């Protein structure tokens, strides 16, 4: 019997060719619920998200993206900014968990998006300082991720040339033996 979670992971797609088609409120609500259900250190739930859905908020969000991400991400009907505060999570000697916990909540959103055949593209290419200013975040809020979410577009006319045709290529992953040691 196939493992449904592994099959969902195999189907995960972080494409750049995103349609402008709006997302139904029910799907957006499921993405929010996926983030909410994420486990965290001592159940502190340090992650916070801005779900930029309105044309005005997305426009402000696209301004904080790197120039390389703007051409394709500006089409997405949903832009997400994920942030957290170090003080809101477990802080053990030499280990702060807030970034890990935020990362897990991002993956939950990506899996929920995959369930609905959506592309969910996380991006490091954005200006966190500008994001804090544009959206009025607090000084100790750390924007760590931006993500474009939407249906996959049939055309790739909006993509920079070096991205055209990549969507059909198989994903490359290291062999299990390269990343896991069985002891």
C-alpha positions in Angstrom: 0.0 0.0 0.0 1.3 3.4 -1.0 2.1 6.0 1.7 -0.1 9.0 1.1 2.3 11.5 2.7 5.3 10.2 0.6 3.1 10.3 -2.5 2.1 13.9 -1.7 5.8 14.8 -1.3 6.5 13.2 -4.6 3.8 15.4 -6.2 5.1 18.7 -4.5 5.9 21.3 -7.1 7.5 24.7 -6.5 7.1 26.0 -10.0 7.5 29.6 -11.2 4.9 29.5 -13.9 1.9 30.6 -11.8 -1.6 31.5 -13.1 -3.3 34.7 -12.1 -6.5 32.7 -11.4 -7.8 33.6 -7.8 -7.7 30.9 -5.2 -11.0 29.9 -3.6 -11.5 31.1 0.0 -11.8 27.5 1.2 -8.4 26.6 -0.1 -6.8 29.7 1.4 -8.4 28.7 4.7 -7.0 25.2 4.4 -3.5 26.7 3.9 -3.9 28.8 7.0 -5.1 25.7 9.0 -2.1 23.7 7.8 0.1 26.4 9.3 -1.9 26.5 12.5 -1.6 22.7 13.0 2.2 22.6 12.8 4.0 21.1 15.8 6.5 23.3 17.6 8.9 23.3 20.6 6.8 23.3 23.8 3.9 24.2 21.5 5.0 27.8 21.4 3.8 28.2 17.8 6.2 31.1 17.0 5.4 31.5 13.3 3.4 34.3 11.9 2.3 34.8 8.4 1.0 37.6 6.2 -1.4 36.2 3.6 -1.3 38.9 0.9 -4.5 38.3 -1.0 -5.8 41.7 -2.0 -4.4 43.4 -5.1 -3.1 46.3 -2.9 -1.3 44.1 -0.4 0.2 41.8 -3.1 1.5 44.9 -4.9 3.2 46.0 -1.7 4.5 42.5 -1.2 6.0 42.3 -4.7 8.0 45.5 -4.0 10.0 43.6 -1.4 10.9 40.7 -3.7 14.2 40.6 -5.5 14.2 41.7 -9.1 14.7 38.1 -10.2 11.5 36.9 -8.5 9.3 39.8 -9.4 8.5 38.9 -13.1 6.9 35.5 -12.3 5.8 36.0 -8.6 3.9 39.1 -9.4 1.3 36.9 -11.1 0.5 34.8 -8.0 -2.9 35.3 -6.5 -1.4 34.7 -3.0 1.9 35.9 -1.7 2.9 34.8 1.9 5.5 36.4 4.1 6.5 34.2 7.0 8.2 35.7 10.1 8.9 34.9 13.7 10.6 36.2 16.9 13.4 34.4 18.6 12.0 35.2 22.0 8.7 33.5 21.2 10.2 30.0 21.0 12.5 27.6 22.8 15.9 29.0 23.4 18.4 26.5 24.7 22.1 27.0 25.0 23.3 27.4 21.4 19.9 26.5 19.9 17.0 28.7 18.9 14.1 26.8 17.5 11.9 29.5 16.0 13.5 29.2 12.5 13.0 25.4 12.5 9.4 25.8 13.7 8.6 28.4 11.0 10.2 26.1 8.4 8.0 23.3 9.5 4.9 25.5 9.2 6.0 26.6 5.7 6.3 22.9 4.7 2.8 22.2 6.0 1.5 25.1 3.8 3.4 23.6 0.8 1.9 20.2 1.4 -1.6 21.6 1.8 -1.1 23.5 -1.5 0.2 20.3 -3.2 -3.0 18.6 -2.2 -4.9 21.1 -4.3 -2.4 20.9 -7.2 -1.1 24.4 -6.5 2.5 25.5 -7.1 3.9 26.9 -3.8 7.3 28.5 -4.4 9.3 29.6 -1.3 11.7 32.4 -1.9 14.8 33.6 0.0 15.0 36.4 -2.6 13.3 39.3 -0.8 14.3 42.2 1.4 13.4 41.4 5.1 14.1 44.9 6.3 11.9 46.4 3.6 9.2 43.8 4.4 9.2 44.9 8.0 8.8 48.5 7.0 6.1 48.0 4.4 4.0 45.8 6.6 4.6 47.5 9.9 6.2 44.5 11.7 7.9 44.9 15.0 11.6 45.4 15.4 12.2 41.9 16.7 10.1 40.2 14.0 12.3 38.4 11.6 10.8 37.9 8.1 12.5 34.6 6.9 10.5 33.5 3.9 8.3 34.7 1.1 6.2 32.3 -0.9 4.2 32.6 -4.1 1.1 30.3 -4.3 -1.2 29.7 -7.2 -2.4 27.3 -9.9 0.3 26.4 -12.5 0.0 28.5 -15.7 0.0 26.7 -19.0 2.1 29.4 -20.6 5.6 30.4 -19.7 5.7 33.7 -21.6 6.1 35.7 -18.3 9.2 33.8 -17.2 12.8 34.9 -17.7 14.3 32.8 -20.5 16.5 30.7 -18.1 13.4 29.4 -16.4 11.5 28.4 -19.5 11.0 24.6 -19.8 12.3 23.8 -16.4 8.8 22.8 -15.1 8.8 19.6 -17.2 12.2 18.4 -16.1 12.5 15.8 -13.4 13.5 17.0 -9.9 17.0 16.0 -8.9 17.4 14.5 -5.4 20.4 13.0 -3.8 20.3 9.3 -3.2 19.2 8.3 0.3 22.7 6.9 0.9 24.1 10.4 0.5 22.0 12.0 3.2 21.2 9.2 5.7 23.5 7.0 7.7 22.0 3.9 9.2 23.8 2.9 12.4 
